[in-house]
Amino acid sequence: MANIERLRVFAAHTVQSVARHGQDEAAVLSAITPALATLVSRDDFLPEAYAKPHPQYYQQYLLYGDPAQNLSIVSFVWGPGQKTPVHNHRIWGLVGILRGGELSTDYTEHEGKLVPGETQLLSPGRVVAVSPRLGDIHQIANAHDDTVSISIHVYGGNIGRVRREVFLPETGEVKPFISGYANSDVPNLWAA
């Protein structure tokens, strides 16, 4: 059984940090990063329903959504070999690796084209930030071909409703998308 109390404490801390620091992105990220690192340091809080892979596509499960849409907490579940397209976020975000590992490749614009940077291996316990200010375009892949990987993401908005873009670096094509969520319900963080 999941230790939902740890997720509840993290969600409360995150809500308070966003309320306290408002639009000061650096202060918000500074306040939430250590709390997310603590959360993902022990793999005991994620309900099994929000850790299930899909055989073809990575899954994005909403764990907590602020009613004012100022933040969302999400689990990303990667089946073996699954990856995202190159995409952006348009809002700040933190990614904490819970299980397995992820390969993260940042992209930058150079002379009107997207150029891949170095690919980093993100291991359990690691937390990284994304935002338009820090660098917002990347591709994520499960680092393993034989196991599921899971990361916990926190965003400065309702990421499932943010209008974002997918980039096809080979052709330069840009396609709008809204990701939505794999689940229609959310865990009850106030359950006993």
Buried (B, 14 or more C-beta within 10 A) or exposed (E): EBEBEBBBBBBEBBBEBBEEBEEEBEEBBEBBBEBBBBBBBEBEBBBEEBBBBEEEEBBBBBBBBBEEBBBBBBBBBBBBEBBBEBBBBBBBBBBBBBBBBBBBBBBEEEEEEBEBEEEBEBEBBBBBBBBEEBBBBBBBBBBBEEBBBBBBBBBBBBBBEBEBBBBEBEEEEEEEEEBEBBBEEBBEBEEE
